[in-house]
Amino acid sequence: MGSEDIVTALRRVSLFSRLTDEQLRWIADHGRQLHFAAGSRIAAQGDPADGLSVILEGSTEWTRRVGAQEVHAATLEAGDLFGELILFLNSPHPTTGRAVTDVRLFRLEPATFWELLRVAPVLMRGLMELASQRSQPHETGSRQQSELLSAGQLAAGVAGELDNPASSSRRSAARLRETLKAVSARAMALGEHGLSPAQRGALLALPREAAERGRTSPLLEPVARAEREEALGSWLEARGVAEAWEAAPVLVASGLDVAWLESVSRRVGEGLLGDVLAWLVAAVTCDVLLAEVERGTARVSTLVEAMKAYSFLDPMPAQEVDLHEGLERTLSVLGHRLADGRVTVERQYERSLPRLKAEDGALEEVWTQLVLNALQALGERGGRVRLRTWAESGRAVVEVSDDGPGIPKDLMPRIFEPFFSTKPHAAGLGLDVCRRVIERHGGDLRVLSEPGGTRVQVRLPV
């Protein structure tokens, strides 16, 4: 069966139905077909994880050995998948599979499976939901089955958070395609002016200057950002720039201000200014959208790596970490949940805290979960989330607090149960996972709650 035939077969699998042709061809090019005759063994209970398998043709039966007996566990047929749960766990096969009829499989090796989650992040939710469903029937008293159930809950919790960066990246990529067309059109319009060598040189320098300012400009507080957008919008409108108020936030996001635009005006002249600014806005928008795609895909990669770390697979390498940068990245990723203005974020940072040697991605997942918990506690009414840091007896302390209703006393003993939540369908990694990550770093996590607010404190050695 050739690559195109594999693509056709994969397209009939429900989980892959939302993938693009390019993504399906990537899968087809990176996997291999396996054939099993009726009655032959596909995998044995206890065998190491060997990849994600899709049944293209045939029927299989899976049994689990309990004492001296073989107990039926599942029947999987064409269109079904297996292997995702043990890949997330890096655990052996919990069951033995045999071919009931002649069977043809398509398999992705473990390393390729993890790469697939970066190539097609939309698959993550479906795979994790499937892993969660499959963990439920394994309800025995054994430690292995308990771990499977916990991993399924972990998978379900992470799945919701993957939707945001993946969806954001797709939206940004779609906008980027249209913006690139605008850049070309506006560049052609500029070319019709008969530019002098000096003007052409000035124009070529502008995108580089804008990009450099975007890289080096500090993050603005909300009030300062709004004031700069107001000043830029007024300046652009006064010079007849089309869609001035839509352009202002893009320029501010790239670190540009009125003083820099004034310098552009002096270099290119008033006659060219309108077309130059239209072209520049489009070019800067491209940079902003590219950065959004980069952040979204990096976020997916971080979540994949965090999932592996939380499942006690490959540990993340430790590196020098700035706690405040990690907190700010978390707020940036969750910006869509803060955009409606119902939640106020306060920062009380002790900037003198030293950098820590830690797993940056894993800590960032902890901050994400704690902020999500605070937002869920506030609910639709909104309120205040406060991020605070300070030093205490040779440790760095990070506190995430909210002014929500607090956690009822009778529920406090349960808060570290995996994915326990007072909110239905709550997304995130759960306090249990957060605590395990912090303890892995030699720290501790404490929850303090009373009517009118909850504080979660993380202490890490410096």
Secondary structure, DSSP 8 states (H G I E B T S, - for coil): --HHHHHHHHHTSGGGTTS-HHHHHHHHHH-EEEEE-TT-EEE-TT-----EEEEEESEEEEEEEETTEEEEEEEEETT-EESHHHHHHT---SSEEEESS-EEEEEE-HHHHHHHHHH-TTHHHHHHHHHHHHHTT---SSHHHHHHHHHHHHHHHHHHHHHHHHHHHHHHHHHHHHHHHHHHHHHHHHHTT---HHHHHHHHHHHHHHHHHHHHS----HHHHHHHHHHHHHHHHHTT-TTHHHHHHHHHHTT--HHHHHHHHHHH-HHHHHHHHHHHHHHHHHHHHHHHHHHHHHHHHHHHHHHHHHTTSS----EEE-HHHHHHHHHHHTHHHHTTSSEEEEEE--TT---EEE-HHHHHHHHHHHHHHHHHHHGGG-EEEEEEEEEETTEEEEEEEE-S----GGGGGGTTSTT--SSTT--S--HHHHHHHHHHTT-EEEEEEETTEEEEEEEEE-
